[in-house]
Amino acid sequence: VQRQTKMEATNAGEDSQIRKAIWEGAIPVVFRLHPEDVASLQPPDPYYLLVPRGTYFPSVTTAVREYFLLSTAVVVDEMWLEYNGTPLKWHYPVGVLFDLLGSPRDLPWSLTVHFQGFPTQQLLRCPNDNTVKYHYMNVLKEANFLKYGDIGRINQLSVEDQNNLWQGIITDQFNTFWRVNQMLQPEGKSIRNIPVRIVRKGRPHIQEPVKPTNADGMERTLEDVLHQLLPDQFSTPGSESINITSVAGGVSSSSSSNSSSVSGDSGGSGGGGSSVTVQGINPPRNTPVTWLMSNM
């Protein structure tokens, strides 16, 4: 018994280190003002920023907006970002957007800043920072309802705790966030479903609850989930017909709702080894999805 307890403590410590390392993941980004928005004699220099993977662009680009406003027209629309012609959805965490559209080979990630021509057919409006927070809290409630069948723990959070949860994300404070996030993990309460969202480039996203165990009681693996939600691409064990980038953890990696969000690019219909990436890491397909949800 003592040996088992020691092993469990060791595993818990290793998991905590993994969560901390993933939390510290960040993406170097270079912002450039679109030429049509430049109203100064000379275009402004690029703006460089190291952005945490688990945050949202509207929450970290206030300084970017103020910097480029000095070089654009007085009358402006809402600021929005674009990568290679694709408007970036602000309600996706930065890490999800990068894994979906970017590449580690092309760093810093070069994004274009716009103040005109807001693409209302492709993006939701985000008038202020509170909009992002409300979105986050709504997704958090939805994910926890699917996991446990209620949102009692969230409703019991004080206003201070809710603010600390959000501030932990947007100010990149690991301890601040996890102190509150641990309150949302009911001890001894089994998980009914794992909330999963699959985001694919150029395709509608898939969002379904996934049972944590198979019919035989064994923990479901990442491979099991891919076979369930993407049967055409993963119809047989070991199928490698699609490139998938997965980012577990819902609205802001594991740091948000402890749901699972998968972003991917089909990369064509033919062969070539598929790649499953969680928070920039390639986990084995036999990794239990509950572990991914809790730690990544």
C-alpha positions in Angstrom: 0.0 0.0 0.0 2.8 2.4 0.9 4.5 1.6 -2.5 1.3 2.3 -4.4 0.7 5.6 -2.4 4.3 6.7 -3.3 3.7 5.9 -6.9 0.5 7.8 -7.0 2.2 10.8 -5.4 5.0 10.6 -7.9 2.5 10.5 -10.8 0.6 13.5 -9.4 3.8 15.4 -9.1 4.8 14.6 -12.7 1.3 15.6 -13.9 1.6 18.9 -12.1 4.9 19.6 -13.8 3.4 18.8 -17.2 0.5 21.2 -16.5 3.0 23.9 -15.6 5.1 23.4 -18.6 2.1 23.5 -20.9 0.8 26.6 -19.3 4.1 28.3 -20.0 3.8 27.6 -23.7 3.8 30.8 -25.8 3.9 31.9 -29.4 6.1 34.7 -30.7 3.9 36.9 -32.9 4.7 39.8 -35.2 1.8 42.2 -36.0 1.8 44.3 -39.1 -0.7 47.0 -40.1 -2.5 46.3 -43.4 -1.3 48.7 -46.1 -4.9 49.9 -46.8 -5.1 51.0 -43.1 -1.9 53.1 -43.2 -2.7 56.8 -43.0 0.8 58.0 -42.1 3.5 59.0 -44.5 5.5 55.9 -43.6 4.1 52.5 -42.5 4.7 51.8 -38.8 7.3 49.2 -37.8 6.0 45.8 -36.8 4.9 45.1 -33.3 6.4 42.0 -31.6 4.7 40.1 -28.8 5.1 36.8 -27.0 1.6 35.5 -26.5 0.6 32.7 -24.1 -1.1 29.8 -25.9 -4.0 29.7 -23.5 -5.2 33.3 -23.8 -7.3 35.2 -26.3 -6.1 37.8 -28.7 -8.5 40.6 -27.6 -7.2 40.2 -24.1 -3.6 40.8 -25.0 -3.6 43.2 -27.9 -4.7 46.4 -26.3 -1.1 47.8 -26.7 -1.1 46.5 -30.3 -4.2 48.5 -31.0 -3.0 51.7 -29.4 0.3 51.4 -31.3 -1.2 51.1 -34.7 -3.9 53.6 -34.1 -1.2 56.3 -34.4 -0.7 55.4 -38.0 -4.3 54.8 -39.2 -7.3 56.8 -39.9 -9.2 58.7 -37.2 -12.5 56.9 -38.0 -11.9 53.2 -37.4 -13.9 50.0 -37.2 -13.3 47.3 -34.7 -9.7 45.9 -34.8 -9.4 42.4 -36.2 -6.6 40.1 -37.2 -5.8 38.0 -40.2 -3.4 35.3 -41.2 -2.8 34.6 -44.9 -6.2 35.8 -45.8 -8.0 34.0 -43.0 -9.7 36.2 -40.3 -8.8 34.9 -36.8 -11.7 34.0 -34.6 -11.2 35.8 -31.3 -13.2 33.3 -29.3 -10.6 30.5 -30.0 -7.6 30.4 -27.8 -4.4 31.6 -29.4 -2.9 28.1 -29.2 -5.8 26.6 -31.0 -5.6 29.2 -33.8 -1.9 28.7 -34.2 -2.1 24.9 -34.3 -4.9 25.2 -36.8 -3.4 27.8 -39.2 0.2 28.4 -38.3 3.4 26.3 -38.3 6.5 26.1 -36.0 8.6 26.5 -39.2 7.2 30.0 -39.6 8.0 31.8 -36.4 7.4 34.5 -35.4 3.8 34.1 -36.5 3.1 37.0 -38.8 -0.4 38.5 -38.4 -2.0 41.4 -40.2 -3.9 44.0 -38.3 -7.1 45.6 -39.7 -9.2 48.5 -38.6 -11.5 48.6 -41.6 -13.8 46.2 -43.4 -14.7 44.0 -40.4 -15.7 40.6 -41.9 -19.1 40.2 -40.2 -19.9 37.1 -42.2 -16.9 35.3 -40.7 -16.3 36.8 -37.3 -18.3 37.7 -34.2 -18.1 41.2 -32.9 -16.0 41.7 -29.8 -16.7 45.2 -28.5 -14.7 45.0 -25.3 -12.8 42.7 -23.0 -15.9 41.7 -21.0 -17.2 40.0 -24.2 -14.3 37.6 -24.1 -14.8 36.9 -20.4 -18.6 36.3 -20.8 -17.8 33.9 -23.6 -15.3 32.1 -21.5 -17.6 31.7 -18.5 -20.4 30.5 -20.7 -18.2 27.8 -22.3 -16.9 26.9 -18.9 -20.5 26.3 -17.6 -21.4 24.3 -20.7 -18.4 22.1 -20.4 -18.9 21.5 -16.7 -22.6 20.6 -17.2 -21.6 18.0 -19.7 -18.9 16.6 -17.4 -20.9 16.4 -14.2 -24.5 17.0 -15.0 -24.7 20.4 -13.2 -22.9 23.7 -12.8 -23.2 23.9 -9.0 -19.5 24.3 -8.4 -19.3 27.3 -10.8 -22.4 28.9 -9.3 -20.8 28.6 -5.9 -17.7 30.5 -6.9 -17.5 34.0 -5.4 -17.1 37.0 -7.6 -13.5 37.3 -6.5 -12.9 33.6 -7.4 -14.5 34.1 -10.9 -12.3 37.2 -11.5 -9.2 35.4 -10.3 -10.0 32.5 -12.7 -10.2 34.9 -15.6 -7.3 37.1 -14.5 -5.1 34.0 -14.2 -5.7 33.3 -17.9 -5.2 36.8 -19.3 -2.3 37.7 -17.0 -0.6 34.3 -17.4 -0.7 33.5 -13.7 -0.6 29.7 -13.3 -1.1 29.6 -9.5 -3.9 32.1 -9.5 -5.8 30.2 -12.1 -5.2 26.7 -10.7 -6.2 27.7 -7.2 -9.7 28.4 -8.4 -9.8 25.7 -11.1 -9.2 23.0 -8.5 -12.5 24.1 -6.8 -14.3 23.0 -10.0 -13.0 19.4 -9.7 -15.5 17.6 -7.4 -13.8 15.0 -5.3 -15.4 11.6 -5.7 -17.7 12.7 -8.4 -17.5 10.7 -11.6 -17.3 12.3 -15.0 -20.3 11.6 -17.2 -18.9 13.0 -20.4 -15.8 14.6 -21.7 -16.7 17.8 -23.8 -14.9 17.6 -27.1 -14.7 20.1 -29.9 -12.9 19.3 -33.1 -12.0 22.4 -35.2 -10.9 21.7 -38.8 -9.6 24.2 -41.2 -12.2 25.2 -43.7 -14.8 22.8 -42.3 -17.6 23.1 -39.7 -16.4 22.2 -36.2 -17.6 19.1 -34.4 -18.7 19.4 -30.8 -19.9 16.3 -29.0 -19.7 14.8 -25.5 -17.6 11.7 -25.3 -17.9 8.9 -22.7 -14.7 8.6 -20.6 -14.8 4.7 -20.8 -15.7 2.1 -23.3 -18.4 -0.5 -22.9 -15.9 -2.8 -21.2 -15.0 -0.2 -18.6 -11.6 0.6 -20.1 -10.5 4.2 -20.3 -11.1 5.7 -23.8 -8.0 6.7 -25.6 -7.3 9.5 -28.1 -7.6 7.0 -30.9 -11.0 5.8 -29.7 -12.3 9.4 -29.7 -10.9 10.1 -33.2 -12.6 6.9 -34.5 -15.9 8.0 -32.9 -16.0 11.6 -34.1 -14.1 11.2 -37.4 -15.1 7.8 -38.6 -14.4 8.6 -42.3 -10.9 9.6 -41.5 -10.2 7.1 -38.7 -12.4 4.1 -39.8 -9.8 1.5 -38.8 -7.2 1.3 -36.1 -3.9 2.9 -37.1 -5.6 4.8 -40.0 -3.4 7.7 -41.0 -5.5 9.4 -43.7 -5.7 12.8 -42.1 -3.5 15.3 -40.3 -4.9 16.4 -37.0 -3.7 19.0 -34.6 -5.4 18.6 -31.2 -5.4 21.0 -28.3 -7.1 19.6 -25.3 -8.7 21.8 -22.8 -11.6 23.6 -24.4 -11.6 27.4 -24.5 -8.1 27.9 -23.4 -6.3 24.7 -23.4 -6.5 22.7 -20.1 -6.4 26.1 -18.4 -10.0 26.8 -19.1 -12.9 24.3 -19.0 -11.1 21.0 -18.9 -12.9 20.0 -22.0 -11.1 18.8 -25.1 -10.7 20.9 -28.2 -9.1 19.4 -31.3 -8.0 21.6 -34.2 -6.8 20.1 -37.4 -6.1 20.3 -41.1 -7.1 17.4 -43.3 -4.0 17.9 -45.4 -5.6 16.3 -48.4 -7.3 12.9 -48.8 -4.4 10.7 -49.5 -1.7 9.0 -47.4 1.2 10.4 -45.6 1.5 9.9 -41.8 -1.1 11.7 -39.8 0.0 13.9 -36.9 -1.9 14.3 -33.7 -0.7 17.3 -31.7 -1.9 18.4 -28.3 -0.7 21.8 -27.2 2.3 21.5 -29.6 3.1 18.0 -28.3 2.5 14.7 -30.1 1.0 12.3 -27.6 0.7 8.5 -28.3 -2.7 7.6 -29.7 -3.3 5.3 -26.7 -3.2 8.1 -24.2 -6.3 8.1 -22.1 -8.5 11.1 -23.1 -9.4 11.8 -19.5 -5.7 12.4 -18.8 -5.4 14.7 -21.7 -8.4 16.6 -20.6 -7.1 17.1 -17.1 -3.5 17.9 -17.9 -3.3 19.4 -21.4 
